[in-house]
Amino acid sequence: DAARPSNIVYDDTPIHVHMARVKEQLGEKGRVRFRDLFRPGMHKSALVGIFLAILELVRHRQARAEQGHLFAELWVLPGPEADGQIDAAAVDQYEHGQE
């Protein structure tokens, strides 16, 4: 019903925190299925935060994504800079279009 009010839930978890969690899983397991980084029932804002964290890790070469063929399982693996530190200030203050 369009007239029914809805609650907007905002996940204020900083992106660098999601990034650290993903890096921790990669450190423990070596590679993680993309879908396993998301839990059933997660709120959409948390899903977006994790997705952005993965993109930031790839952008900073701390992770990479791999897919064997079209529609195959998508894997997230440590990148060439996986041992690097996350610059929380740079990630959380990221402004689109400025590189």
Buried (B, 14 or more C-beta within 10 A) or exposed (E): EEEEEEEEEEBEBBBBBBBBBBBEBBEEEEEBEBEEBEEEEBEEEBBBBBBBBBBBBBEBEBBBBEEEEEEEEEBBBBBEEBEEEBEBEEBBEEEEEEE
